[in-house]
Amino acid sequence: MELPAGKKIYFLSDFHLGVPDHATSLKREQLIVQFLDEIKHKAAGIFIVGDLFDFWYEYKKVVPKGFVRILGKIAELTDSGIPVWFFVGNHDMWMSGYFETELNVPVYFEPQTFEFNGKKFYVGHGDGLGPGDHGYKFLKKIFRSKICQFLFGILPPYIGMGIANQSSKSSRAITGGDDAKFLGEEYEWLIVYSKEVLEKEFFDYFIFGHRHLPIDFPLKNNSRYINLGDWIRYNSYAEFDGQNLELKYYTPG
């Protein structure tokens, strides 16, 4: 894809809409919608790289209550011809067609590669990649299985959503602020993973979410690892203008 003159590609991640409470989540949602409204005239495409929701499950006839502003804005963008690409995260992995059918948004469950203006991008949410974390990788396989999704879908929505929301809050309470510190090149598992991929194939940019910390780290041969941070603390995003990619922070005017 060659970008039209003056157009840009945007990358955002980790909105976690739904936590810690409705009022706080609503303010965050309104801010994100405001940002999307401000960039739409410049956008050649928008990537949402996982954990848009803190929890999401699509029953056959039911979708979670709320989030009408962000879903409406995404529909507006795609209806106007702006492509939006969505990557599932570890909090909203149970997608099953709603985004594709209602919003005209392709949904990806694994990292994908893209090329814009001759620059190669490797994009994914980031969960379960790199060394270690074998316990989560095992649980991820279970949660993504059709059997697990079927069993959860048997539960009435008010019970299933209640269990999921409580589990999500507990998980966040346990992790706390541990993700707010840069661990160093050897211990940042997505940097290690990017280096491993780079040994096999060159990419100009490795772009991930999940880490919740904005990071712009140089790799060999002028490749770069970018973590998008989140919209809970940082309001951070990446912007590609056709030649350069920059990690930025949104401050509403």
C-alpha positions as CSV (number, residue, x, y, z in Angstrom):
1,M,0.0,0.0,0.0
2,E,1.3,3.4,-1.0
3,L,0.0,6.2,1.2
4,P,-1.6,9.2,-0.5
5,A,0.2,12.5,0.0
6,G,-0.4,13.9,3.4
7,K,-2.0,10.7,4.7
8,K,-0.8,8.7,7.7
9,I,-1.2,5.3,9.4
10,Y,-2.1,5.2,13.1
11,F,-1.4,2.4,15.6
12,L,-3.3,2.3,19.0
13,S,-3.6,-0.4,21.6
14,D,-4.9,-1.3,25.1
15,F,-7.9,0.8,25.8
16,H,-9.3,-1.8,28.3
17,L,-12.8,-0.3,28.1
18,G,-14.9,-1.5,31.0
19,V,-12.4,-1.0,33.9
20,P,-12.1,0.1,36.6
21,D,-15.7,1.3,36.6
22,H,-18.3,2.6,34.2
23,A,-17.7,6.3,34.8
24,T,-13.9,6.1,34.3
25,S,-14.2,3.8,31.3
26,L,-16.8,6.2,29.7
27,K,-14.4,9.1,30.0
28,R,-11.6,7.1,28.4
29,E,-13.9,6.0,25.6
30,Q,-15.0,9.6,24.9
31,L,-11.3,10.6,24.8
32,I,-10.4,7.9,22.3
33,V,-13.4,8.8,20.1
34,Q,-12.3,12.4,20.2
35,F,-8.9,11.4,19.1
36,L,-10.2,9.2,16.3
37,D,-12.4,12.1,15.1
38,E,-9.5,14.5,15.0
39,I,-7.3,12.2,12.9
40,K,-9.8,10.8,10.5
41,H,-9.1,13.4,7.8
42,K,-5.4,12.4,7.9
43,A,-5.8,8.7,8.3
44,A,-5.0,6.2,5.5
45,G,-5.6,3.4,7.9
46,I,-5.9,2.7,11.6
47,F,-4.6,-0.3,13.6
48,I,-6.2,-1.2,16.9
49,V,-3.7,-3.7,18.3
50,G,-5.6,-5.6,21.0
51,D,-7.4,-5.2,24.3
52,L,-9.8,-2.6,23.1
53,F,-12.1,-4.1,25.8
54,D,-11.2,-5.4,29.2
55,F,-13.5,-8.3,28.4
56,W,-15.5,-9.2,25.3
57,Y,-17.5,-12.3,24.4
58,E,-19.9,-12.6,21.5
59,Y,-22.9,-14.8,22.2
60,K,-24.9,-15.8,19.1
61,K,-27.5,-13.2,19.7
62,V,-25.9,-11.0,22.4
63,V,-22.9,-8.7,22.6
64,P,-21.7,-7.0,25.8
65,K,-23.6,-3.9,26.9
66,G,-21.9,-0.5,26.4
67,F,-19.1,0.7,24.1
68,V,-21.6,2.2,21.6
69,R,-19.4,5.3,21.1
70,I,-16.3,3.5,20.0
71,L,-18.1,0.9,17.9
72,G,-20.1,3.7,16.2
73,K,-16.9,5.6,15.5
74,I,-15.2,2.6,14.0
75,A,-18.3,2.0,11.8
76,E,-18.2,5.6,10.7
77,L,-14.5,5.3,9.8
78,T,-14.9,2.2,7.7
79,D,-18.1,3.5,6.1
80,S,-16.1,6.5,5.0
81,G,-13.5,4.3,3.4
82,I,-10.8,4.4,6.1
83,P,-9.6,0.8,6.7
84,V,-9.4,-0.3,10.3
85,W,-7.4,-3.5,11.3
86,F,-8.1,-5.2,14.6
87,F,-5.9,-7.6,16.5
88,V,-7.4,-9.5,19.4
89,G,-5.7,-9.2,22.7
90,N,-5.7,-11.5,25.8
91,H,-8.7,-9.6,27.2
92,D,-10.8,-9.6,24.0
93,M,-9.8,-12.9,22.3
94,W,-13.3,-14.2,22.0
95,M,-14.2,-12.5,18.7
96,S,-16.4,-14.5,16.4
97,G,-17.6,-12.4,13.4
98,Y,-19.3,-9.3,14.9
99,F,-16.5,-6.9,13.9
100,E,-16.3,-8.3,10.4
101,T,-20.0,-8.3,9.8
102,E,-21.2,-5.1,11.5
103,L,-18.1,-2.9,11.3
104,N,-16.3,-4.2,8.1
105,V,-13.1,-4.7,10.2
106,P,-10.8,-7.7,9.6
107,V,-9.9,-9.4,12.9
108,Y,-6.5,-11.1,13.4
109,F,-5.6,-13.7,16.0
110,E,-1.9,-13.8,15.3
111,P,0.8,-11.3,14.2
112,Q,0.6,-10.2,10.6
113,T,2.9,-8.4,8.2
114,F,2.2,-5.3,6.2
115,E,4.1,-3.1,3.9
116,F,3.5,0.7,3.5
117,N,5.6,2.8,1.2
118,G,8.3,0.1,1.1
119,K,8.5,-0.1,4.9
120,K,7.8,-3.6,6.4
121,F,5.7,-3.8,9.5
122,Y,5.3,-6.8,11.9
123,V,2.2,-6.2,14.0
124,G,0.6,-8.2,16.8
125,H,-0.8,-7.7,20.3
126,G,2.2,-9.4,21.8
127,D,0.7,-11.8,24.4
128,G,2.3,-15.2,24.6
129,L,5.2,-14.3,22.3
130,G,8.9,-14.6,23.2
131,P,10.5,-16.8,25.9
132,G,9.1,-17.9,29.2
133,D,5.5,-17.4,30.5
134,H,4.7,-21.0,29.8
135,G,1.8,-21.0,32.2
136,Y,0.0,-18.2,30.3
137,K,0.8,-19.8,26.9
138,F,-0.9,-23.0,28.1
139,L,-3.9,-21.1,29.4
140,K,-4.1,-19.2,26.1
141,K,-4.5,-22.4,24.2
142,I,-7.3,-23.5,26.5
143,F,-9.2,-20.2,26.4
144,R,-8.9,-20.0,22.6
145,S,-10.2,-23.5,22.1
146,K,-13.7,-24.0,20.6
147,I,-14.6,-26.2,23.6
148,C,-13.8,-23.5,26.1
149,Q,-15.8,-20.9,24.2
150,F,-18.7,-23.2,23.8
151,L,-18.8,-24.0,27.5
152,F,-18.7,-20.3,28.4
153,G,-21.4,-19.6,25.8
154,I,-23.8,-22.0,27.6
155,L,-23.8,-19.7,30.6
156,P,-26.5,-17.0,30.7
157,P,-24.9,-13.7,29.7
158,Y,-25.4,-12.0,33.1
159,I,-23.6,-14.9,34.8
160,G,-20.9,-15.3,32.2
161,M,-20.2,-11.5,32.1
162,G,-20.2,-11.3,35.9
163,I,-17.6,-14.0,36.2
164,A,-15.4,-12.6,33.5
165,N,-15.5,-9.0,34.8
166,Q,-14.6,-10.2,38.3
167,S,-11.7,-12.3,36.9
168,S,-10.5,-9.3,34.9
169,K,-10.4,-7.0,37.9
170,S,-8.6,-9.6,40.0
171,S,-6.0,-10.1,37.3
172,R,-5.3,-6.3,37.1
173,A,-5.1,-6.0,40.9
174,I,-2.4,-8.8,41.0
175,T,-0.3,-7.2,38.2
176,G,-0.5,-3.7,39.7
177,G,2.2,-1.4,38.4
178,D,4.7,-4.0,37.5
179,D,4.4,-3.2,33.8
180,A,5.3,0.5,34.3
181,K,9.1,-0.1,34.3
182,F,11.4,-1.0,31.5
183,L,13.0,-4.3,32.4
184,G,16.1,-4.0,30.2
185,E,16.9,-5.3,26.8
186,E,17.5,-8.9,27.9
187,Y,14.3,-9.2,30.0
188,E,11.8,-7.4,27.7
189,W,10.4,-10.6,26.1
190,L,9.0,-8.8,23.1
191,I,12.4,-7.3,22.3
192,V,13.9,-10.8,22.5
193,Y,11.1,-12.1,20.3
194,S,11.6,-9.3,17.7
195,K,15.3,-10.1,17.6
196,E,14.5,-13.7,16.9
197,V,12.2,-12.8,14.0
198,L,14.8,-10.4,12.7
199,E,17.3,-13.2,12.4
200,K,15.0,-14.8,9.8
201,E,13.5,-11.8,8.0
202,F,14.0,-8.1,8.1
203,F,11.3,-5.7,9.2
204,D,11.6,-2.0,9.6
205,Y,9.2,-1.9,12.6
206,F,7.9,-4.4,15.1
207,I,4.7,-3.0,16.6
208,F,3.1,-4.5,19.7
209,G,0.7,-3.7,22.5
210,H,0.1,-5.7,25.6
211,R,3.1,-4.3,27.5
212,H,1.3,-1.1,28.6
213,L,4.5,0.8,28.5
214,P,5.4,3.1,25.6
215,I,8.8,1.9,24.2
216,D,10.8,2.8,21.2
217,F,13.8,0.6,21.1
218,P,16.4,0.4,18.3
219,L,17.3,-3.1,16.9
220,K,20.0,-4.0,14.4
221,N,20.1,-2.7,10.8
222,N,17.9,0.3,11.8
223,S,14.9,-1.9,12.7
224,R,12.9,-0.7,15.7
225,Y,10.7,-2.3,18.3
226,I,7.7,-0.1,19.2
227,N,5.3,-0.8,22.1
228,L,2.2,1.3,21.9
229,G,1.7,1.7,25.7
230,D,-2.0,2.2,26.6
231,W,-4.8,4.7,27.0
232,I,-5.1,4.1,30.8
233,R,-2.0,6.1,31.8
234,Y,-0.3,7.4,28.6
235,N,-2.8,8.0,25.8
236,S,0.0,6.9,23.5
237,Y,0.0,5.9,19.9
238,A,2.3,5.5,16.9
239,E,2.1,7.5,13.7
240,F,3.6,6.6,10.3
241,D,3.8,9.4,7.8
242,G,5.0,7.4,4.9
243,Q,8.7,7.8,5.7
244,N,9.1,7.8,9.5
245,L,7.3,6.3,12.4
246,E,7.0,8.2,15.7
247,L,5.6,7.3,19.1
248,K,3.3,10.1,20.3
249,Y,1.1,11.1,23.2
250,Y,-2.4,12.6,22.8
251,T,-3.3,15.7,24.7
252,P,-6.8,16.9,23.9
253,G,-7.0,20.6,22.9
